[in-house]
Amino acid sequence: MLSALALLAALGAVESIGSLEILLAVAGLALCLATWRTWQVAGRHSAGAASERAVARALRPLERSGWLVLHDLEKSSGGNVDHFAAGRGGAFTIETKTVGYGRSHLGQALDHALWAERRLGLPVVPVLCLARGREPPYDDHGVVVCGSSELADYLARRKGPSVDTRRILRRLGG
């Protein structure tokens, strides 16, 4: 908007641009930028929610085979655990990302597993699941990273300690 006023002034279409016009142009530009930023954040939130739904769908075969699967567990310290799964292969917290991740996301996944370990008194494996990924499971700084298409098979094949799902459900309040 400001550049449009400047162009008009340069062409002689506007004889004088006063401070009120400049203020209005700057305010309009700021409003446009704020709206654009809000749309960006909303788009990321929407993509994140869709990714969490995709991972929840990927976990359904485990639920059908008797695993305890919980979604969106609120943490008293703030934030939430996207998914929690417990069954023959042990207990797992699952952090969801759409296509990629960084070191801070690995820290987030580890933090969720530690939170669950303190609540449950048993080992919990941190998993970072890429909703649009197809990569086989691998370890990245103590966090299992895998694509959603590999998640249920990986958890079902993993050998871990036996878990009491009723006790877990009571302790996590699911």
VOLO-454413 format. One record per atom (N, C-alpha, C, O): residue in one letter; x, y, z. Coordinates in nm, 3 decimals, decimal comma. Example, Ala and Ser with C-alpha at 12.3 -4.5 7.8 and 13.67 -1.06 7.14 Angstrom:
{"A" {1,319 -0,569 0,780}}
{"A" {1,230 -0,450 0,780}}
{"A" {1,320 -0,330 0,780}}
{"A" {1,424 -0,332 0,846}}
{"S" {1,285 -0,225 0,708}}
{"S" {1,367 -0,106 0,714}}
{"S" {1,290 0,003 0,787}}
{"S" {1,341 0,114 0,804}}
This chain:
{"M" {0,082 -0,117 0,000}}
{"M" {0,000 0,000 0,000}}
{"M" {0,087 0,125 0,000}}
{"M" {0,060 0,220 -0,074}}
{"L" {0,191 0,124 0,083}}
{"L" {0,284 0,236 0,089}}
{"L" {0,353 0,256 -0,045}}
{"L" {0,369 0,369 -0,090}}
{"S" {0,392 0,146 -0,109}}
{"S" {0,459 0,158 -0,239}}
{"S" {0,362 0,210 -0,344}}
{"S" {0,405 0,281 -0,436}}
{"A" {0,234 0,179 -0,335}}
{"A" {0,135 0,231 -0,428}}
{"A" {0,122 0,382 -0,413}}
{"A" {0,113 0,454 -0,513}}
{"L" {0,120 0,432 -0,289}}
{"L" {0,114 0,576 -0,267}}
{"L" {0,240 0,644 -0,320}}
{"L" {0,232 0,752 -0,379}}
{"A" {0,353 0,583 -0,298}}
{"A" {0,478 0,640 -0,348}}
{"A" {0,478 0,646 -0,500}}
{"A" {0,523 0,745 -0,557}}
{"L" {0,428 0,542 -0,566}}
{"L" {0,420 0,540 -0,711}}
{"L" {0,326 0,649 -0,761}}
{"L" {0,358 0,719 -0,857}}
{"L" {0,211 0,664 -0,698}}
{"L" {0,117 0,769 -0,736}}
{"L" {0,178 0,908 -0,718}}
{"L" {0,160 0,996 -0,802}}
{"A" {0,250 0,926 -0,610}}
{"A" {0,316 1,055 -0,585}}
{"A" {0,420 1,082 -0,692}}
{"A" {0,433 1,194 -0,741}}
{"A" {0,494 0,980 -0,727}}
{"A" {0,598 0,996 -0,829}}
{"A" {0,537 1,030 -0,964}}
{"A" {0,598 1,102 -1,043}}
{"L" {0,422 0,979 -0,992}}
{"L" {0,355 1,005 -1,119}}
{"L" {0,278 1,137 -1,118}}
{"L" {0,223 1,178 -1,220}}
{"G" {0,274 1,202 -1,006}}
{"G" {0,206 1,330 -0,995}}
{"G" {0,057 1,317 -0,972}}
{"G" {-0,015 1,418 -0,974}}
{"A" {0,008 1,198 -0,949}}
{"A" {-0,135 1,179 -0,928}}
{"A" {-0,178 1,231 -0,792}}
{"A" {-0,294 1,268 -0,772}}
{"V" {-0,085 1,236 -0,699}}
{"V" {-0,114 1,288 -0,566}}
{"V" {-0,018 1,404 -0,544}}
{"V" {0,103 1,385 -0,548}}
{"E" {-0,072 1,523 -0,521}}
{"E" {0,014 1,641 -0,509}}
{"E" {0,095 1,640 -0,380}}
{"E" {0,212 1,677 -0,380}}
{"S" {0,033 1,599 -0,274}}
{"S" {0,109 1,595 -0,149}}
{"S" {0,058 1,480 -0,064}}
{"S" {-0,063 1,458 -0,049}}
{"I" {0,152 1,409 -0,011}}
{"I" {0,116 1,300 0,079}}
{"I" {0,143 1,351 0,219}}
{"I" {0,256 1,381 0,255}}
{"G" {0,038 1,359 0,296}}
{"G" {0,052 1,408 0,433}}
{"G" {0,086 1,295 0,528}}
{"G" {0,085 1,178 0,491}}
{"S" {0,115 1,332 0,651}}
{"S" {0,153 1,233 0,751}}
{"S" {0,037 1,139 0,783}}
{"S" {0,059 1,022 0,816}}
{"L" {-0,087 1,188 0,773}}
{"L" {-0,202 1,101 0,798}}
{"L" {-0,210 0,990 0,693}}
{"L" {-0,236 0,874 0,727}}
{"E" {-0,187 1,025 0,569}}
{"E" {-0,190 0,924 0,463}}
{"E" {-0,079 0,821 0,482}}
{"E" {-0,101 0,701 0,464}}
{"I" {0,040 0,869 0,518}}
{"I" {0,152 0,778 0,542}}
{"I" {0,121 0,686 0,660}}
{"I" {0,147 0,566 0,655}}
{"L" {0,067 0,745 0,766}}
{"L" {0,030 0,665 0,883}}
{"L" {-0,073 0,559 0,847}}
{"L" {-0,062 0,444 0,890}}
{"L" {-0,173 0,597 0,768}}
{"L" {-0,275 0,501 0,726}}
{"L" {-0,215 0,392 0,637}}
{"L" {-0,251 0,275 0,648}}
{"A" {-0,124 0,431 0,550}}
{"A" {-0,059 0,333 0,463}}
{"A" {0,025 0,235 0,544}}
{"A" {0,022 0,115 0,518}}
{"V" {0,099 0,285 0,641}}
{"V" {0,182 0,198 0,726}}
{"V" {0,092 0,107 0,809}}
{"V" {0,121 -0,012 0,825}}
{"A" {-0,016 0,162 0,862}}
{"A" {-0,109 0,080 0,941}}
{"A" {-0,170 -0,029 0,854}}
{"A" {-0,185 -0,144 0,898}}
{"G" {-0,206 0,006 0,731}}
{"G" {-0,261 -0,094 0,639}}
{"G" {-0,161 -0,203 0,607}}
{"G" {-0,196 -0,321 0,603}}
{"L" {-0,036 -0,163 0,585}}
{"L" {0,069 -0,262 0,559}}
{"L" {0,090 -0,353 0,680}}
{"L" {0,104 -0,474 0,664}}
{"A" {0,092 -0,295 0,799}}
{"A" {0,108 -0,375 0,921}}
{"A" {-0,007 -0,473 0,936}}
{"A" {0,014 -0,588 0,975}}
{"L" {-0,129 -0,429 0,906}}
{"L" {-0,245 -0,517 0,915}}
{"L" {-0,234 -0,632 0,815}}
{"L" {-0,266 -0,746 0,847}}
{"C" {-0,189 -0,601 0,694}}
{"C" {-0,170 -0,705 0,593}}
{"C" {-0,066 -0,808 0,639}}
{"C" {-0,087 -0,928 0,624}}
{"L" {0,045 -0,760 0,694}}
{"L" {0,149 -0,851 0,742}}
{"L" {0,100 -0,937 0,858}}
{"L" {0,128 -1,057 0,863}}
{"A" {0,025 -0,876 0,951}}
{"A" {-0,028 -0,951 1,065}}
{"A" {-0,126 -1,058 1,017}}
{"A" {-0,126 -1,170 1,068}}
{"T" {-0,210 -1,023 0,920}}
{"T" {-0,306 -1,120 0,866}}
{"T" {-0,233 -1,234 0,798}}
{"T" {-0,268 -1,351 0,816}}
{"W" {-0,131 -1,202 0,719}}
{"W" {-0,052 -1,304 0,651}}
{"W" {0,014 -1,397 0,752}}
{"W" {0,015 -1,519 0,733}}
{"R" {0,071 -1,341 0,859}}
{"R" {0,136 -1,421 0,963}}
{"R" {0,035 -1,513 1,032}}
{"R" {0,065 -1,629 1,059}}
{"T" {-0,084 -1,461 1,060}}
{"T" {-0,189 -1,542 1,123}}
{"T" {-0,227 -1,659 1,033}}
{"T" {-0,245 -1,770 1,082}}
{"W" {-0,238 -1,634 0,902}}
{"W" {-0,269 -1,742 0,809}}
{"W" {-0,158 -1,846 0,806}}
{"W" {-0,186 -1,965 0,795}}
{"Q" {-0,033 -1,801 0,815}}
{"Q" {0,079 -1,895 0,817}}
{"Q" {0,070 -1,986 0,939}}
{"Q" {0,081 -2,108 0,926}}
{"V" {0,049 -1,927 1,055}}
{"V" {0,040 -2,005 1,180}}
{"V" {-0,079 -2,099 1,174}}
{"V" {-0,068 -2,216 1,212}}
{"A" {-0,192 -2,050 1,126}}
{"A" {-0,312 -2,134 1,115}}
{"A" {-0,287 -2,251 1,020}}
{"A" {-0,331 -2,363 1,045}}
{"G" {-0,216 -2,225 0,911}}
{"G" {-0,183 -2,331 0,816}}
{"G" {-0,095 -2,437 0,878}}
{"G" {-0,116 -2,557 0,856}}
{"R" {0,004 -2,395 0,957}}
{"R" {0,091 -2,492 1,024}}
{"R" {0,013 -2,572 1,126}}
{"R" {0,032 -2,694 1,138}}
{"H" {-0,077 -2,505 1,200}}
{"H" {-0,158 -2,575 1,300}}
{"H" {-0,248 -2,678 1,231}}
{"H" {-0,262 -2,791 1,278}}
{"S" {-0,307 -2,639 1,120}}
{"S" {-0,394 -2,729 1,045}}
{"S" {-0,316 -2,849 0,993}}
{"S" {-0,363 -2,962 1,000}}
{"A" {-0,196 -2,825 0,940}}
{"A" {-0,112 -2,935 0,891}}
{"A" {-0,072 -3,026 1,007}}
{"A" {-0,070 -3,148 0,992}}
{"G" {-0,040 -2,967 1,123}}
{"G" {-0,004 -3,048 1,239}}
{"G" {-0,119 -3,134 1,286}}
{"G" {-0,100 -3,251 1,321}}
{"A" {-0,239 -3,078 1,288}}
{"A" {-0,358 -3,155 1,329}}
{"A" {-0,384 -3,269 1,231}}
{"A" {-0,416 -3,380 1,272}}
{"A" {-0,370 -3,242 1,103}}
{"A" {-0,390 -3,347 1,002}}
{"A" {-0,284 -3,457 1,018}}
{"A" {-0,315 -3,575 1,002}}
{"S" {-0,162 -3,419 1,051}}
{"S" {-0,055 -3,517 1,071}}
{"S" {-0,084 -3,603 1,194}}
{"S" {-0,061 -3,724 1,192}}
{"E" {-0,133 -3,541 1,301}}
{"E" {-0,167 -3,618 1,422}}
{"E" {-0,281 -3,717 1,393}}
{"E" {-0,280 -3,828 1,445}}
{"R" {-0,377 -3,676 1,312}}
{"R" {-0,485 -3,769 1,275}}
{"R" {-0,430 -3,885 1,191}}
{"R" {-0,473 -4,000 1,207}}
{"A" {-0,335 -3,856 1,103}}
{"A" {-0,275 -3,962 1,020}}
{"A" {-0,200 -4,062 1,106}}
{"A" {-0,207 -4,183 1,082}}
{"V" {-0,128 -4,014 1,207}}
{"V" {-0,055 -4,106 1,296}}
{"V" {-0,154 -4,185 1,382}}
{"V" {-0,132 -4,303 1,407}}
{"A" {-0,261 -4,122 1,426}}
{"A" {-0,364 -4,195 1,501}}
{"A" {-0,420 -4,309 1,417}}
{"A" {-0,442 -4,419 1,468}}
{"R" {-0,444 -4,283 1,288}}
{"R" {-0,492 -4,390 1,197}}
{"R" {-0,388 -4,501 1,185}}
{"R" {-0,422 -4,619 1,180}}
{"A" {-0,261 -4,462 1,179}}
{"A" {-0,153 -4,562 1,166}}
{"A" {-0,145 -4,652 1,289}}
{"A" {-0,098 -4,765 1,280}}
{"L" {-0,192 -4,603 1,404}}
{"L" {-0,187 -4,681 1,528}}
{"L" {-0,309 -4,772 1,547}}
{"L" {-0,308 -4,856 1,637}}
{"R" {-0,412 -4,757 1,466}}
{"R" {-0,535 -4,836 1,482}}
{"R" {-0,512 -4,987 1,480}}
{"R" {-0,575 -5,058 1,558}}
{"P" {-0,424 -5,040 1,394}}
{"P" {-0,402 -5,186 1,398}}
{"P" {-0,354 -5,235 1,534}}
{"P" {-0,386 -5,346 1,576}}
{"L" {-0,276 -5,153 1,603}}
{"L" {-0,231 -5,193 1,737}}
{"L" {-0,349 -5,198 1,834}}
{"L" {-0,359 -5,291 1,914}}
{"E" {-0,438 -5,099 1,826}}
{"E" {-0,556 -5,099 1,913}}
{"E" {-0,640 -5,224 1,890}}
{"E" {-0,688 -5,286 1,984}}
{"R" {-0,656 -5,260 1,763}}
{"R" {-0,736 -5,379 1,730}}
{"R" {-0,671 -5,507 1,782}}
{"R" {-0,739 -5,607 1,803}}
{"S" {-0,539 -5,505 1,802}}
{"S" {-0,472 -5,626 1,853}}
{"S" {-0,448 -5,619 2,004}}
{"S" {-0,368 -5,696 2,058}}
{"G" {-0,518 -5,527 2,073}}
{"G" {-0,514 -5,526 2,219}}
{"G" {-0,421 -5,425 2,283}}
{"G" {-0,410 -5,422 2,406}}
{"W" {-0,354 -5,344 2,205}}
{"W" {-0,267 -5,241 2,263}}
{"W" {-0,351 -5,129 2,322}}
{"W" {-0,463 -5,102 2,276}}
{"L" {-0,296 -5,064 2,423}}
{"L" {-0,355 -4,941 2,476}}
{"L" {-0,297 -4,826 2,394}}
{"L" {-0,175 -4,809 2,388}}
{"V" {-0,382 -4,748 2,331}}
{"V" {-0,338 -4,633 2,252}}
{"V" {-0,418 -4,512 2,299}}
{"V" {-0,542 -4,512 2,297}}
{"L" {-0,347 -4,408 2,342}}
{"L" {-0,409 -4,284 2,389}}
{"L" {-0,359 -4,168 2,304}}
{"L" {-0,248 -4,173 2,250}}
{"H" {-0,441 -4,066 2,292}}
{"H" {-0,405 -3,951 2,210}}
{"H" {-0,420 -3,822 2,289}}
{"H" {-0,509 -3,809 2,374}}
{"D" {-0,332 -3,726 2,261}}
{"D" {-0,342 -3,591 2,315}}
{"D" {-0,347 -3,589 2,468}}
{"D" {-0,441 -3,537 2,527}}
{"L" {-0,244 -3,645 2,530}}
{"L" {-0,236 -3,647 2,676}}
{"L" {-0,181 -3,514 2,726}}
{"L" {-0,070 -3,476 2,691}}
{"E" {-0,259 -3,444 2,806}}
{"E" {-0,215 -3,315 2,861}}
{"E" {-0,112 -3,339 2,971}}
{"E" {-0,128 -3,428 3,055}}
{"K" {-0,006 -3,260 2,968}}
{"K" {0,096 -3,266 3,073}}
{"K" {0,073 -3,150 3,169}}
{"K" {0,049 -3,037 3,126}}
{"S" {0,082 -3,177 3,298}}
{"S" {0,059 -3,072 3,397}}
{"S" {0,163 -2,961 3,384}}
{"S" {0,138 -2,847 3,424}}
{"S" {0,280 -2,993 3,330}}
{"S" {0,386 -2,894 3,314}}
{"S" {0,368 -2,812 3,187}}
{"S" {0,450 -2,725 3,156}}
{"G" {0,261 -2,839 3,114}}
{"G" {0,234 -2,768 2,989}}
{"G" {0,262 -2,856 2,869}}
{"G" {0,347 -2,945 2,874}}
{"G" {0,191 -2,832 2,762}}
{"G" {0,208 -2,911 2,642}}
{"G" {0,130 -3,040 2,648}}
{"G" {0,052 -3,064 2,740}}
{"N" {0,153 -3,123 2,548}}
{"N" {0,082 -3,250 2,543}}
{"N" {0,168 -3,355 2,473}}
{"N" {0,259 -3,324 2,397}}
{"V" {0,135 -3,480 2,502}}
{"V" {0,195 -3,593 2,432}}
{"V" {0,097 -3,629 2,322}}
{"V" {-0,020 -3,660 2,349}}
{"D" {0,144 -3,626 2,197}}
{"D" {0,053 -3,651 2,085}}
{"D" {-0,012 -3,788 2,094}}
{"D" {-0,134 -3,800 2,081}}
{"H" {0,070 -3,892 2,118}}
{"H" {0,018 -4,029 2,124}}
{"H" {0,099 -4,108 2,226}}
{"H" {0,218 -4,082 2,248}}
{"F" {0,032 -4,204 2,288}}
{"F" {0,098 -4,297 2,380}}
{"F" {0,048 -4,436 2,342}}
{"F" {-0,071 -4,457 2,323}}
{"A" {0,141 -4,530 2,332}}
{"A" {0,104 -4,668 2,300}}
{"A" {0,174 -4,763 2,395}}
{"A" {0,291 -4,744 2,427}}
{"A" {0,102 -4,865 2,441}}
{"A" {0,161 -4,966 2,529}}
{"A" {0,102 -5,102 2,493}}
{"A" {-0,018 -5,117 2,472}}
{"G" {0,191 -5,199 2,487}}
{"G" {0,149 -5,335 2,453}}
{"G" {0,264 -5,432 2,471}}
{"G" {0,354 -5,408 2,552}}
{"R" {0,262 -5,540 2,396}}
{"R" {0,364 -5,644 2,408}}
{"R" {0,507 -5,592 2,389}}
{"R" {0,601 -5,649 2,443}}
{"G" {0,522 -5,486 2,313}}
{"G" {0,656 -5,434 2,285}}
{"G" {0,704 -5,329 2,382}}
{"G" {0,815 -5,277 2,366}}
{"G" {0,625 -5,297 2,485}}
{"G" {0,664 -5,196 2,582}}
{"G" {0,573 -5,075 2,578}}
{"G" {0,459 -5,084 2,532}}
{"A" {0,625 -4,962 2,626}}
{"A" {0,549 -4,837 2,631}}
{"A" {0,622 -4,731 2,549}}
{"A" {0,745 -4,725 2,550}}
{"F" {0,545 -4,647 2,478}}
{"F" {0,603 -4,551 2,384}}
{"F" {0,526 -4,419 2,389}}
{"F" {0,403 -4,418 2,391}}
{"T" {0,598 -4,309 2,390}}
{"T" {0,538 -4,180 2,363}}
{"T" {0,572 -4,147 2,219}}
{"T" {0,683 -4,175 2,173}}
{"I" {0,477 -4,087 2,148}}
{"I" {0,497 -4,061 2,005}}
{"I" {0,470 -3,914 1,977}}
{"I" {0,358 -3,865 1,991}}
{"E" {0,575 -3,845 1,936}}
{"E" {0,566 -3,706 1,894}}
{"E" {0,548 -3,705 1,742}}
{"E" {0,620 -3,774 1,671}}
{"T" {0,453 -3,628 1,694}}
{"T" {0,421 -3,625 1,551}}
{"T" {0,478 -3,500 1,486}}
{"T" {0,464 -3,389 1,538}}
{"K" {0,542 -3,519 1,373}}
{"K" {0,584 -3,409 1,285}}
{"K" {0,536 -3,444 1,145}}
{"K" {0,514 -3,561 1,114}}
{"T" {0,520 -3,344 1,062}}
{"T" {0,465 -3,369 0,929}}
{"T" {0,568 -3,431 0,835}}
{"T" {0,548 -3,542 0,787}}
{"V" {0,678 -3,361 0,809}}
{"V" {0,777 -3,412 0,713}}
{"V" {0,921 -3,406 0,761}}
{"V" {1,005 -3,480 0,709}}
{"G" {0,951 -3,325 0,857}}
{"G" {1,090 -3,311 0,902}}
{"G" {1,094 -3,275 1,049}}
{"G" {0,992 -3,254 1,113}}
{"Y" {1,217 -3,269 1,101}}
{"Y" {1,233 -3,238 1,242}}
{"Y" {1,371 -3,179 1,265}}
{"Y" {1,460 -3,189 1,181}}
{"G" {1,387 -3,119 1,382}}
{"G" {1,515 -3,063 1,423}}
{"G" {1,553 -3,114 1,561}}
{"G" {1,481 -3,194 1,621}}
{"R" {1,665 -3,067 1,609}}
{"R" {1,715 -3,112 1,739}}
{"R" {1,615 -3,080 1,852}}
{"R" {1,600 -3,159 1,945}}
{"S" {1,547 -2,966 1,842}}
{"S" {1,451 -2,932 1,948}}
{"S" {1,335 -3,031 1,952}}
{"S" {1,279 -3,058 2,059}}
{"H" {1,297 -3,087 1,836}}
{"H" {1,190 -3,187 1,833}}
{"H" {1,234 -3,317 1,898}}
{"H" {1,154 -3,385 1,962}}
{"L" {1,363 -3,351 1,882}}
{"L" {1,416 -3,470 1,950}}
{"L" {1,410 -3,449 2,101}}
{"L" {1,375 -3,540 2,176}}
{"G" {1,445 -3,328 2,146}}
{"G" {1,437 -3,295 2,288}}
{"G" {1,295 -3,304 2,340}}
{"G" {1,271 -3,351 2,451}}
{"Q" {1,202 -3,259 2,259}}
{"Q" {1,060 -3,266 2,296}}
{"Q" {1,017 -3,412 2,310}}
{"Q" {0,946 -3,446 2,406}}
{"A" {1,057 -3,497 2,218}}
{"A" {1,022 -3,639 2,224}}
{"A" {1,082 -3,704 2,350}}
{"A" {1,014 -3,781 2,418}}
{"L" {1,207 -3,673 2,380}}
{"L" {1,272 -3,726 2,501}}
{"L" {1,201 -3,677 2,626}}
{"L" {1,180 -3,754 2,720}}
{"D" {1,163 -3,550 2,628}}
{"D" {1,093 -3,493 2,743}}
{"D" {0,960 -3,564 2,767}}
{"D" {0,923 -3,591 2,882}}
{"H" {0,887 -3,594 2,661}}
{"H" {0,759 -3,664 2,676}}
{"H" {0,780 -3,804 2,735}}
{"H" {0,703 -3,847 2,821}}
{"A" {0,883 -3,874 2,689}}
{"A" {0,910 -4,008 2,741}}
{"A" {0,949 -4,002 2,889}}
{"A" {0,905 -4,086 2,968}}
{"L" {1,030 -3,904 2,927}}
{"L" {1,069 -3,890 3,068}}
{"L" {0,947 -3,857 3,155}}
{"L" {0,934 -3,908 3,266}}
{"W" {0,859 -3,773 3,104}}
{"W" {0,736 -3,741 3,177}}
{"W" {0,656 -3,868 3,202}}
{"W" {0,609 -3,892 3,313}}
{"A" {0,639 -3,949 3,098}}
{"A" {0,562 -4,073 3,111}}
{"A" {0,632 -4,172 3,205}}
{"A" {0,567 -4,239 3,285}}
{"E" {0,764 -4,181 3,196}}
{"E" {0,838 -4,271 3,286}}
{"E" {0,816 -4,233 3,432}}
{"E" {0,797 -4,320 3,516}}
{"R" {0,819 -4,103 3,462}}
{"R" {0,796 -4,059 3,600}}
{"R" {0,655 -4,092 3,645}}
{"R" {0,635 -4,131 3,760}}
{"R" {0,557 -4,078 3,557}}
{"R" {0,418 -4,107 3,593}}
{"R" {0,393 -4,256 3,610}}
{"R" {0,314 -4,297 3,695}}
{"L" {0,462 -4,338 3,528}}
{"L" {0,432 -4,482 3,523}}
{"L" {0,528 -4,569 3,602}}
{"L" {0,492 -4,680 3,641}}
{"G" {0,648 -4,520 3,625}}
{"G" {0,748 -4,601 3,693}}
{"G" {0,799 -4,716 3,609}}
{"G" {0,838 -4,820 3,663}}
{"L" {0,800 -4,699 3,478}}
{"L" {0,853 -4,802 3,388}}
{"L" {0,918 -4,733 3,268}}
{"L" {0,888 -4,618 3,238}}
{"P" {1,007 -4,805 3,199}}
{"P" {1,075 -4,743 3,084}}
{"P" {0,977 -4,711 2,971}}
{"P" {0,888 -4,790 2,941}}
{"V" {0,996 -4,595 2,910}}
{"V" {0,914 -4,551 2,798}}
{"V" {1,007 -4,510 2,685}}
{"V" {1,103 -4,435 2,706}}
{"V" {0,980 -4,559 2,567}}
{"V" {1,063 -4,531 2,450}}
{"V" {1,010 -4,408 2,378}}
{"V" {0,892 -4,404 2,342}}
{"P" {1,096 -4,306 2,355}}
{"P" {1,051 -4,189 2,279}}
{"P" {1,055 -4,218 2,129}}
{"P" {1,153 -4,271 2,077}}
{"V" {0,946 -4,182 2,060}}
{"V" {0,936 -4,201 1,915}}
{"V" {0,898 -4,067 1,853}}
{"V" {0,812 -3,996 1,905}}
{"L" {0,962 -4,034 1,744}}
{"L" {0,924 -3,919 1,663}}
{"L" {0,876 -3,974 1,530}}
{"L" {0,954 -4,035 1,455}}
{"C" {0,750 -3,954 1,500}}
{"C" {0,689 -4,012 1,379}}
{"C" {0,664 -3,903 1,276}}
{"C" {0,599 -3,802 1,304}}
{"L" {0,716 -3,924 1,157}}
{"L" {0,695 -3,832 1,046}}
{"L" {0,571 -3,878 0,969}}
{"L" {0,574 -3,981 0,901}}
{"A" {0,464 -3,801 0,980}}
{"A" {0,335 -3,842 0,925}}
{"A" {0,342 -3,868 0,775}}
{"A" {0,274 -3,958 0,725}}
{"R" {0,421 -3,792 0,703}}
{"R" {0,431 -3,812 0,558}}
{"R" {0,557 -3,888 0,519}}
{"R" {0,594 -3,893 0,402}}
{"G" {0,622 -3,946 0,618}}
{"G" {0,747 -4,018 0,591}}
{"G" {0,725 -4,167 0,571}}
{"G" {0,626 -4,224 0,616}}
{"R" {0,820 -4,227 0,502}}
{"R" {0,816 -4,372 0,480}}
{"R" {0,945 -4,438 0,527}}
{"R" {0,969 -4,556 0,500}}
{"E" {1,028 -4,362 0,595}}
{"E" {1,157 -4,415 0,635}}
{"E" {1,145 -4,524 0,741}}
{"E" {1,062 -4,515 0,832}}
{"P" {1,228 -4,626 0,728}}
{"P" {1,229 -4,730 0,832}}
{"P" {1,282 -4,670 0,962}}
{"P" {1,351 -4,568 0,959}}
{"P" {1,251 -4,732 1,074}}
{"P" {1,294 -4,678 1,204}}
{"P" {1,446 -4,670 1,216}}
{"P" {1,519 -4,760 1,173}}
{"Y" {1,492 -4,561 1,276}}
{"Y" {1,634 -4,544 1,307}}
{"Y" {1,645 -4,462 1,434}}
{"Y" {1,551 -4,392 1,473}}
{"D" {1,760 -4,470 1,499}}
{"D" {1,784 -4,398 1,623}}
{"D" {1,852 -4,265 1,593}}
{"D" {1,949 -4,261 1,519}}
{"D" {1,801 -4,157 1,651}}
{"D" {1,863 -4,026 1,640}}
{"D" {1,873 -3,968 1,781}}
{"D" {1,775 -3,916 1,835}}
{"H" {1,991 -3,977 1,839}}
{"H" {2,017 -3,924 1,974}}
{"H" {1,921 -3,980 2,079}}
{"H" {1,873 -3,906 2,165}}
{"G" {1,894 -4,110 2,073}}
{"G" {1,810 -4,174 2,173}}
{"G" {1,661 -4,172 2,143}}
{"G" {1,581 -4,217 2,225}}
{"V" {1,623 -4,120 2,028}}
{"V" {1,483 -4,115 1,988}}
{"V" {1,466 -4,202 1,863}}
{"V" {1,544 -4,191 1,768}}
{"V" {1,365 -4,287 1,864}}
{"V" {1,335 -4,367 1,745}}
{"V" {1,260 -4,276 1,649}}
{"V" {1,157 -4,218 1,685}}
{"V" {1,310 -4,263 1,526}}
{"V" {1,245 -4,183 1,423}}
{"V" {1,197 -4,277 1,314}}
{"V" {1,271 -4,364 1,269}}
{"C" {1,071 -4,260 1,272}}
{"C" {1,020 -4,344 1,163}}
{"C" {0,904 -4,275 1,094}}
{"C" {0,846 -4,181 1,148}}
{"G" {0,872 -4,323 0,975}}
{"G" {0,756 -4,274 0,902}}
{"G" {0,631 -4,340 0,956}}
{"G" {0,637 -4,449 1,014}}
{"S" {0,518 -4,275 0,936}}
{"S" {0,392 -4,330 0,988}}
{"S" {0,357 -4,464 0,925}}
{"S" {0,290 -4,546 0,987}}
{"S" {0,402 -4,487 0,802}}
{"S" {0,371 -4,614 0,737}}
{"S" {0,445 -4,731 0,802}}
{"S" {0,407 -4,847 0,783}}
{"E" {0,549 -4,702 0,877}}
{"E" {0,629 -4,806 0,944}}
{"E" {0,600 -4,818 1,093}}
{"E" {0,645 -4,912 1,158}}
{"L" {0,526 -4,723 1,147}}
{"L" {0,511 -4,711 1,293}}
{"L" {0,451 -4,835 1,360}}
{"L" {0,512 -4,892 1,449}}
{"A" {0,333 -4,876 1,319}}
{"A" {0,264 -4,987 1,386}}
{"A" {0,345 -5,116 1,377}}
{"A" {0,355 -5,189 1,476}}
{"D" {0,402 -5,144 1,261}}
{"D" {0,484 -5,266 1,247}}
{"D" {0,605 -5,262 1,338}}
{"D" {0,640 -5,362 1,401}}
{"Y" {0,669 -5,146 1,346}}
{"Y" {0,787 -5,133 1,433}}
{"Y" {0,749 -5,159 1,579}}
{"Y" {0,815 -5,237 1,647}}
{"L" {0,643 -5,094 1,626}}
{"L" {0,603 -5,112 1,766}}
{"L" {0,562 -5,256 1,793}}
{"L" {0,596 -5,310 1,899}}
{"A" {0,491 -5,318 1,702}}
{"A" {0,444 -5,456 1,721}}
{"A" {0,560 -5,555 1,724}}
{"A" {0,555 -5,654 1,797}}
{"R" {0,665 -5,530 1,646}}
{"R" {0,780 -5,621 1,640}}
{"R" {0,878 -5,601 1,755}}
{"R" {0,955 -5,692 1,787}}
{"R" {0,877 -5,486 1,816}}
{"R" {0,976 -5,453 1,918}}
{"R" {0,957 -5,540 2,042}}
{"R" {0,845 -5,564 2,086}}
{"K" {1,067 -5,585 2,094}}
{"K" {1,065 -5,664 2,218}}
{"K" {1,092 -5,570 2,334}}
{"K" {1,197 -5,505 2,340}}
{"G" {0,999 -5,565 2,425}}
{"G" {1,015 -5,477 2,541}}
{"G" {0,956 -5,542 2,664}}
{"G" {0,907 -5,654 2,658}}
{"P" {0,961 -5,469 2,775}}
{"P" {0,907 -5,526 2,899}}
{"P" {0,755 -5,537 2,893}}
{"P" {0,687 -5,457 2,828}}
{"S" {0,704 -5,638 2,960}}
{"S" {0,560 -5,656 2,969}}
{"S" {0,501 -5,538 3,046}}
{"S" {0,559 -5,492 3,144}}
{"V" {0,386 -5,489 3,002}}
{"V" {0,324 -5,374 3,069}}
{"V" {0,181 -5,408 3,107}}
{"V" {0,112 -5,483 3,039}}
{"D" {0,138 -5,350 3,218}}
{"D" {0,001 -5,365 3,267}}
{"D" {-0,078 -5,245 3,216}}
{"D" {-0,069 -5,135 3,272}}
{"T" {-0,156 -5,265 3,110}}
{"T" {-0,225 -5,152 3,047}}
{"T" {-0,332 -5,090 3,137}}
{"T" {-0,359 -4,971 3,126}}
{"R" {-0,392 -5,168 3,226}}
{"R" {-0,492 -5,112 3,317}}
{"R" {-0,426 -5,016 3,416}}
{"R" {-0,480 -4,909 3,445}}
{"R" {-0,309 -5,056 3,466}}
{"R" {-0,234 -4,970 3,558}}
{"R" {-0,192 -4,841 3,487}}
{"R" {-0,200 -4,732 3,544}}
{"I" {-0,146 -4,855 3,364}}
{"I" {-0,104 -4,738 3,286}}
{"I" {-0,223 -4,644 3,266}}
{"I" {-0,209 -4,523 3,282}}
{"L" {-0,337 -4,699 3,232}}
{"L" {-0,455 -4,618 3,208}}
{"L" {-0,493 -4,539 3,335}}
{"L" {-0,529 -4,422 3,328}}
{"R" {-0,486 -4,606 3,450}}
{"R" {-0,515 -4,537 3,577}}
{"R" {-0,416 -4,424 3,603}}
{"R" {-0,456 -4,316 3,646}}
{"R" {-0,288 -4,448 3,577}}
{"R" {-0,185 -4,350 3,607}}
{"R" {-0,183 -4,232 3,510}}
{"R" {-0,148 -4,120 3,547}}
{"L" {-0,219 -4,257 3,387}}
{"L" {-0,219 -4,149 3,288}}
{"L" {-0,354 -4,079 3,282}}
{"L" {-0,367 -3,973 3,220}}
{"G" {-0,453 -4,136 3,346}}
{"G" {-0,584 -4,072 3,352}}
{"G" {-0,656 -4,069 3,218}}
{"G" {-0,738 -3,980 3,194}}
{"G" {-0,627 -4,165 3,130}}
{"G" {-0,689 -4,167 2,997}}
{"G" {-0,826 -4,225 2,997}}
{"G" {-0,890 -4,233 2,892}}
